[in-house]
Each structure stands twice: as structure tokens, then as C-alpha cells.
Amino acid sequence: MKLTIIGTGYVGLVTGACFADSGNDVVCMDIDKRKVDALRKGVVPIYEPGLKELIQKNHKEGRLNFTTDIKNAVRRSGIIFIAVGTPPDNNGATDLSAIKAVARDIGRYMNEHKIIVTKSTVPVGTSEFIQKIVSKETGLQFDVASNPEFLKEGAAIDDFMKPDRVVIGVNNERTGAVLRSLYEPFTRTGNPIIVTNIRSSEMIKYAANAMLATKISFINEIANLCTMTGANIDDVRKGIGYDNRIGHLFLFPGVGYGGSCFPKDVKSIIHVGKQYGYGMDLLSAVDRVNNNQKALLPLMIKRHFHGKLKGRRLALWGLAFKPRTDDIREAPSLVIIDALVKAGAVVVVHDPEAVRHIKAVFGSRIKYADDMYTALKNADGLVLVTEWNEYRKPDFDRMLKLMKGKVVFDGRNIFDKQQLLDAGFEYYGIGR
């Protein structure tokens, strides 16, 4: 099939590369000429394991191309995916200005029947919004569909190639059959393609992310209570996780969730509820707990040093909101670094992929280390924020020799507490 993907952000590039790899003729369109020129040369603007290689392979073989020409991109393909950004505004609503602009251009330039598929995460009712905008620009027939993505950053290629489910929202069987055919190569193991009405499809995406965010805030709140009562969150997590109704996934306490999805989508669904006169009390609490959790580690650090952080040198491992990505959007590290710097600490950071993005935020306010051990030199303490694999089993003897202070603040509970205590460290975890 001939496909056009409008938007070369995270979702657009993964979608385009994976569809091309399954034999489709794909063009990814973006208004950013510098980004498009770089992609043509094989330079990928984001870090996602396997994505660069997949893009380079399919571009070389002619199945994946990049353009800034919206008119040609619209006219060449029967199916057009909208994968532009939908950031939150100040009150939690989703900014649909990019969706509106793309819909207008599609209407202006379409030359025959098109299927317009919303891949961006959007509030319920957005497909009808797109329908109205396109209809104002053309008298040609077209169909609008919703196809939410469920990609985990750091594992997006596998998630797309081997989805646990595909959700398609349509308003007629013909469009559903076309999109089902497009996705069938990815579901040969029997995982379902769920075809619903469009509004249900849009809601499924929000409900899924809201549920996962709820589990994270829940276990963080229980972990905080464990700290106060003397219970151990590791044992509590295991004890409840073996209940099949609860499960083990997303029950790992830490410094809060971040990224481009959970924070934005929780706020957006709360805002949608307000529009319909319904207070989303549970999700409002989820959001509040998460914001508080990001501030927990700085409080822990300040208490340990009796409020005297000025001039303290603190090493911080992990900047991305999760491992295997360079994404720092809504990352807990942003809140933690800001609080420590404002308290007068000298912060030295390391991350395998996200340092360049943090530099754009903090510049010379903090220091940057080329490797994880260099960050520890003369440090009064180590703050672990993101659980990259290379941080999980460090050389504790080497750490002791490098560090001036002997304290570890483990924001992800990745270290064996007793092992650190035996090695001569003081240790602080979440709910331990």
C-alpha cells in the first residue's frame, strides 16, 4: 500500500519505518526541512534502539522516503496517517493546532478518496473535528479513522512489529477492512485487531495510559507509607503482585513517571472530564501523587545533609525519564536537578543518551561527566534517577575510592541495600 505519515516525531518515524519494513511504500512528511534533510542522510533525531538501522535499511531499499512537500505527500497515498505533536496547554487541555493545520492541508490538496487516520494521541471527538475541517476544504469523499499507538519508548520497534493488540476506530466496515489488512502482517501470532467506533478508539488510548499511571502512583504512595511504618515495599509489591487481579507490572516504586504520554494524557483526560461536567477525582489524585513523588528525592537528600546543600557535590546517574531513550520530557530528573541547584549543590550528571537534551535546559548551571565513574569523583553522594542497565551492578569498591561522601540515594530501588551497607555506604531507597 502507499502510505503517507505526516509528522516525523517519535510516533511518525517508528510507524513509517515499520510499515515500510513490511513492504509498504511509505513517505514521511514534515515541515522541518533540516530534519527531513538529515533523515535522508540516515541521521535520526531521536534515540530508539533499532530505529536508525530500520530507517537506513528501508530508505536504501526505496520503501521509505522523506519530504517537505505536503501537496505531493497527500496526493500520492490512499492512506494518510496524522502523527503530529499534541502537547498540553497550561490548563491540561490538548493543543490541537497542529492537527487542525494538517487537516486543512489534506482537504486542500487531496485529489481522490482518502482514508485519514489519526495516530496522534487526541481527546475523544477529535476525529469529528478533523472531519469538519477537511470537509470545509473539499467536496471529495474521504473517511476518517482512529488508530492509537501503544509504543513503549525503548521497545517501540518490537511493540509495533509484535503488538499485543491493534485498535482501529472507524465509522464504516470498508475502512475497517482496509486498515485491518494493513495490520494483519503484524498479528500473525493471533493477537487481536480490535475494531470499534471512533470515539471508543480514542478513549481506549487515554484509558490505557491512565490505568498504567494509576498503578505507578498507587505503588509510590504505598512505598511512602512503608517508609513511615517500617514495612518493606519490596515484600509488599511481591505479596500483592501474585494476585492475578493485580499483577506485577508497573508496581515498581520510584521517583514518579514522566515522558511524553502519561503526564500529558492524565491531564488531558481530566480536562475532558471537566468539559463534560465530570470531576475525575481518582486521576486528579494520581497526577497530584506523581508531582509530589518527583520532589521526594530532593527532600530525602536535604534531610540527610541537615538542610546544608550549598557547595555539596552530588553525582546524578540517569537523566532520561526511563532507560533506553533520550527523552527528558516531564522527566523526574528535571525537578530533582532544579531543586538541588537551587539549594546550592554542585550537580554532576551522567546519562548514556540524554545529556545533550539536559544541556539545552540547564547549560552551565550543572556539570557533565563523560562516564558514570567520572561523575563520582569527590562527590558527597550519588543520586540514582534512571535505571539504565549499566548502573545496576557498579563497582562499589571503585565508587568508595572515588567518592568523598559515602551515601547513595537510590530513586529506583535497583541496588541491593544490604550489599551497599556492607560495603560501607549509607543507603536511602523508596519505601525500604
Buried (B, 14 or more C-beta within 10 A) or exposed (E): BEBBBBBBBBBBBBBBBBBBBBEBBBBBBBBBEEBBEBBEEEEBBBBBBBBBEBBBBBBEEEBBBBBBEBBBBBBBBEBBBBBBBBEBEEEBBBBBEBBBBBBBBBBBBBEEEBBBBBBBBBBBBBBBBBBEBBBEBBEEEBBBBBBBBBBBBBBBBEBBBEBEEBBBBBBEEEBBEBBBEBBEEBBEEEEEBEBBEBBBBBBBBBEBBBEBBBBBBBBBBBBBEBBEEEBBBBEBBEEBBEEEEBEEEBBBBBBBBBBBBBBBBBBBBBBBBBEEEEEBEEBBBBBEBBEBBBBBBBEBBBEBBEEEBEEBBBBBBBBBBBBBBBBBBBBBBBBBBBBBBEBEBBBBBBBBBBBEBBBEBBEEEBBBBEEBBEBBBEBBBBBBBBBBEEBEEBEBEEBEEBBEBBBBBBBBBBBBBEEBEEBEBEBBBBBB
